[in-house]
Amino acid sequence: MSNWFYLHFRAIVQALGRLASQPLGTLLSALVMGIALSLPAGGYLLLDNIASLARGVSGTPEISVFLETGAGEADAAAIEKRLRADPQLASFRFVPRDEALQQLERGGLGDVLGGLDANPLPDAFVVTLRTGDPAAFEALTGEMKTWPRVAHVQLDSGWVKRLHALLVLGRSAVLMLAGLLGFALVIVTFNTIRLQILTQRAEIEVSRLLGATDPFIRRPFYWFGGLQGVLGGLVALGAVWLGVAALAAPVAGLAETYGAVFSLAGPQWPESLAIVSFAAFLGWLGAEISVRRHLASA
């Protein structure tokens, strides 16, 4: 095991030496990878922020559960018990019929309601969910309709469905862009490693004459590609953070026009780790393909 660590440590040192020996080429490759990766990374981050902003502007989607007009306190208590036991719910509130009537009167319908002999409005519960998935809203609405003493369930999810569809479309487009750019970056690493192999052809031949195995020869190239990808991932993170800093003020101003308080959020550590890891994988993959293709003929 110690020999395995030593061999990889030696390969890392060799790869770092090769990167440092050509600083301009290393910088340009990192910039190419970073700028290309910043496009899908920034797009995905922007979609998440837009989703948060839209929820803040449009309000939290709600389900209104209207009880039968003849339902009493015991019936309302039974519904409340069901709601408290449901882990899908973020919150709920009870709206008594008298409070609902007062809200309508404050809304300018006092003259109309004054001619009625009795309050025609039922007691109701207003429910919010933890998730924004329209399927969850539909499933819970169907279940609530079967509860005893429930007369009607109203689902405020039209905008949720539209927003969800737009976000799914946007994320699919971002993933397609990431796939295309990722393929291009694999080609870039492929060519970089090919040039490395060609320039070190004599060194590789001498190493083989001295008894070096193919894994020993390949290992530094793998680390070269992976480390180059890491540098590209770090450049991508820097570009995304610069974009967040540049757009923070305009986005906050847009949210303020809708009466919302919103700040554009940058990538957190899981997203940052995913970007760098993906870049490292692309670098390693390009190196793997290039080494298997060209090392045999070196």
HUWO-V430945 format. One record per pair of residues at least 24 apart in sequence whose C-alpha atoms are under 10 Angstrom apart, sorted by the first residue. I is the first residue (numbers start at 1). J is the second residue. Records with the same first field share a line. If there is no record, write none. Layout:
# HUWO-V430945
I = J ; J
This chain:
# HUWO-V430945
7 = 216 ; 219 ; 220
8 = 216 ; 219 ; 220 ; 223
9 = 220 ; 223
10 = 216 ; 219 ; 220
11 = 216 ; 217 ; 218 ; 219 ; 220 ; 221 ; 222 ; 223 ; 224
12 = 219 ; 220 ; 221 ; 222 ; 223 ; 224 ; 226 ; 227
13 = 220 ; 223 ; 224
14 = 219 ; 220 ; 221 ; 223 ; 224
15 = 219 ; 220 ; 221 ; 222 ; 223 ; 224 ; 225 ; 226 ; 227 ; 228
16 = 220 ; 223 ; 224 ; 227 ; 228
17 = 224
18 = 196 ; 220 ; 221 ; 224
19 = 224 ; 225 ; 227 ; 228
25 = 192
26 = 192 ; 228 ; 231 ; 232
27 = 228 ; 231 ; 232 ; 235
28 = 232
29 = 185 ; 188 ; 189 ; 192 ; 228 ; 229 ; 231 ; 232
30 = 227 ; 228 ; 229 ; 230 ; 231 ; 232 ; 233 ; 234 ; 235 ; 236
31 = 231 ; 232 ; 233 ; 234 ; 235 ; 236 ; 239
32 = 185 ; 188 ; 232 ; 235 ; 236
33 = 181 ; 182 ; 184 ; 185 ; 186 ; 188 ; 189 ; 228 ; 229 ; 230 ; 231 ; 232 ; 233 ; 234 ; 235 ; 236 ; 279 ; 282 ; 283
34 = 185 ; 229 ; 230 ; 231 ; 232 ; 233 ; 234 ; 235 ; 236 ; 237 ; 238 ; 239 ; 240 ; 275 ; 276 ; 279
35 = 232 ; 233 ; 235 ; 236 ; 237 ; 238 ; 239 ; 240
36 = 177 ; 178 ; 180 ; 181 ; 182 ; 184 ; 185 ; 232 ; 233 ; 235 ; 236
37 = 177 ; 178 ; 181 ; 182 ; 185 ; 232 ; 233 ; 234 ; 235 ; 236 ; 237 ; 239 ; 240 ; 275 ; 276 ; 278 ; 279
38 = 178 ; 232 ; 233 ; 234 ; 235 ; 236 ; 237 ; 238 ; 239 ; 240 ; 241 ; 243 ; 275
39 = 174 ; 177 ; 178 ; 181 ; 236 ; 239 ; 240
40 = 171 ; 173 ; 174 ; 175 ; 176 ; 177 ; 178 ; 179 ; 181 ; 182 ; 236 ; 240 ; 275
41 = 174 ; 175 ; 177 ; 178 ; 236 ; 237 ; 239 ; 240 ; 267 ; 271 ; 272 ; 274 ; 275
42 = 174 ; 236 ; 237 ; 239 ; 240 ; 241 ; 243 ; 244 ; 266 ; 267
43 = 170 ; 171 ; 173 ; 174 ; 175 ; 177 ; 178 ; 240
44 = 167 ; 170 ; 171 ; 172 ; 173 ; 174 ; 175 ; 178 ; 267
45 = 171 ; 240 ; 244 ; 264 ; 265 ; 266 ; 267 ; 271
46 = 170 ; 240 ; 244 ; 264 ; 265 ; 266 ; 267
47 = 166 ; 167 ; 168 ; 170 ; 171 ; 174
48 = 167 ; 171 ; 264 ; 265
49 = 251 ; 262 ; 263 ; 264 ; 265 ; 266
50 = 163 ; 167 ; 251 ; 264
51 = 132 ; 163 ; 164 ; 166 ; 167
52 = 262 ; 263 ; 264 ; 265
53 = 251 ; 252 ; 254 ; 255 ; 260 ; 261 ; 262 ; 263 ; 264
54 = 159 ; 160 ; 163 ; 255 ; 260
55 = 132 ; 159 ; 160 ; 163 ; 260
56 = 255 ; 258 ; 259 ; 260 ; 261 ; 262
57 = 255 ; 256 ; 257 ; 258 ; 259 ; 260 ; 261 ; 262
58 = 159 ; 160 ; 258 ; 260
59 = 260
60 = 127 ; 128 ; 129 ; 130 ; 132 ; 156 ; 157 ; 160
61 = 127 ; 128 ; 129 ; 130 ; 131 ; 132 ; 134 ; 137 ; 155 ; 156 ; 157 ; 158 ; 159 ; 160
62 = 91 ; 92 ; 125 ; 126 ; 127 ; 128 ; 129 ; 137 ; 154 ; 155 ; 156 ; 157
63 = 92 ; 125 ; 126 ; 127 ; 128 ; 129 ; 137 ; 138 ; 140 ; 141 ; 144 ; 153 ; 154 ; 155 ; 156 ; 157
64 = 92 ; 93 ; 94 ; 95 ; 124 ; 125 ; 126 ; 127 ; 128 ; 141 ; 152 ; 153 ; 154 ; 155 ; 156
65 = 94 ; 95 ; 122 ; 123 ; 124 ; 125 ; 126 ; 127 ; 141 ; 144 ; 145 ; 150 ; 151 ; 152 ; 153 ; 154 ; 155
66 = 95 ; 97 ; 121 ; 122 ; 123 ; 124 ; 125 ; 126 ; 145 ; 149 ; 150 ; 151 ; 152 ; 153 ; 154
67 = 97 ; 121 ; 122 ; 123 ; 124 ; 125 ; 147 ; 148 ; 149 ; 150 ; 151 ; 152 ; 153
68 = 121 ; 122 ; 123 ; 124 ; 148 ; 149 ; 150 ; 151 ; 152
69 = 97 ; 119 ; 120 ; 121 ; 122 ; 123 ; 149 ; 150 ; 151
70 = 122 ; 123 ; 149
71 = 122 ; 123 ; 148 ; 149 ; 150 ; 151
72 = 123 ; 149
73 = 123
75 = 148 ; 149 ; 150
76 = 123 ; 124 ; 125 ; 149 ; 150
78 = 147 ; 148 ; 149
79 = 124 ; 125 ; 144 ; 147 ; 148 ; 149 ; 150
80 = 125
82 = 144 ; 147
83 = 125 ; 127 ; 144
86 = 129 ; 140
87 = 129 ; 130
88 = 128 ; 129 ; 130 ; 131 ; 136 ; 137 ; 140
89 = 127 ; 128 ; 129 ; 130 ; 131 ; 140
90 = 127 ; 128 ; 129 ; 130 ; 131
91 = 126 ; 127 ; 128 ; 129 ; 130
92 = 125 ; 126 ; 127 ; 128 ; 129
93 = 124 ; 125 ; 126 ; 127 ; 128
94 = 123 ; 124 ; 125 ; 126 ; 127
95 = 122 ; 123 ; 124 ; 125 ; 126
96 = 121 ; 122 ; 123 ; 124 ; 125
97 = 121 ; 122 ; 123 ; 124
98 = 122 ; 123
99 = 123
100 = 124
122 = 151
123 = 150
124 = 150 ; 151 ; 152 ; 153
125 = 153
126 = 153 ; 154
127 = 155
132 = 157 ; 160 ; 161 ; 163 ; 164
133 = 157 ; 160 ; 161 ; 163 ; 164
134 = 158 ; 159 ; 160 ; 161 ; 162 ; 163 ; 164 ; 165
135 = 161
137 = 161
182 = 278 ; 279 ; 281 ; 282 ; 283
183 = 282 ; 285 ; 286
184 = 282 ; 286
185 = 229 ; 232 ; 279 ; 282 ; 283 ; 285 ; 286
186 = 225 ; 229 ; 279 ; 281 ; 282 ; 283 ; 284 ; 285 ; 286 ; 287 ; 288 ; 289 ; 290
187 = 282 ; 283 ; 285 ; 286 ; 287 ; 289 ; 290
188 = 282 ; 283 ; 286 ; 287
189 = 224 ; 225 ; 226 ; 228 ; 229 ; 282 ; 283 ; 284 ; 285 ; 286 ; 287 ; 288 ; 289 ; 290
190 = 225 ; 282 ; 283 ; 284 ; 285 ; 286 ; 287 ; 288 ; 289 ; 290 ; 291 ; 293 ; 294
191 = 286 ; 287 ; 290
192 = 224 ; 225 ; 286 ; 287 ; 290
193 = 221 ; 222 ; 224 ; 225 ; 283 ; 286 ; 287 ; 288 ; 289 ; 290 ; 291 ; 294 ; 295
194 = 221 ; 286 ; 287 ; 289 ; 290 ; 291 ; 293 ; 294 ; 295 ; 298
195 = 290 ; 294
196 = 221 ; 224 ; 291
197 = 221 ; 290 ; 291 ; 294 ; 295 ; 297 ; 298
198 = 294 ; 295 ; 297 ; 298
199 = 298
200 = 298
201 = 295 ; 297 ; 298
202 = 298
203 = 298
204 = 295 ; 298
205 = 298
214 = 295 ; 296
217 = 291 ; 295
218 = 287 ; 288 ; 291 ; 292 ; 295
219 = 287 ; 288 ; 291
220 = 287
221 = 284 ; 287 ; 288 ; 290 ; 291
222 = 283 ; 284 ; 285 ; 286 ; 287 ; 288 ; 289 ; 290 ; 291
223 = 280 ; 283 ; 284 ; 287
224 = 280 ; 283 ; 284 ; 287
225 = 279 ; 280 ; 281 ; 282 ; 283 ; 284 ; 285 ; 286 ; 287 ; 288
226 = 277 ; 278 ; 279 ; 280 ; 281 ; 282 ; 283 ; 284 ; 285 ; 286 ; 287 ; 288
227 = 279 ; 280 ; 281 ; 283 ; 284
228 = 279 ; 280 ; 282 ; 283 ; 284
229 = 276 ; 277 ; 278 ; 279 ; 280 ; 281 ; 282 ; 283 ; 284 ; 285 ; 286
230 = 275 ; 276 ; 277 ; 278 ; 279 ; 280 ; 281 ; 282 ; 283 ; 284
231 = 276 ; 279 ; 280 ; 283
232 = 275 ; 276 ; 279 ; 280 ; 283
233 = 272 ; 273 ; 274 ; 275 ; 276 ; 277 ; 278 ; 279 ; 280
234 = 272 ; 273 ; 275 ; 276 ; 279
235 = 276
236 = 272 ; 275 ; 276 ; 279
237 = 266 ; 267 ; 271 ; 272 ; 273 ; 275 ; 276
240 = 266 ; 267
241 = 265 ; 266 ; 267
242 = 266
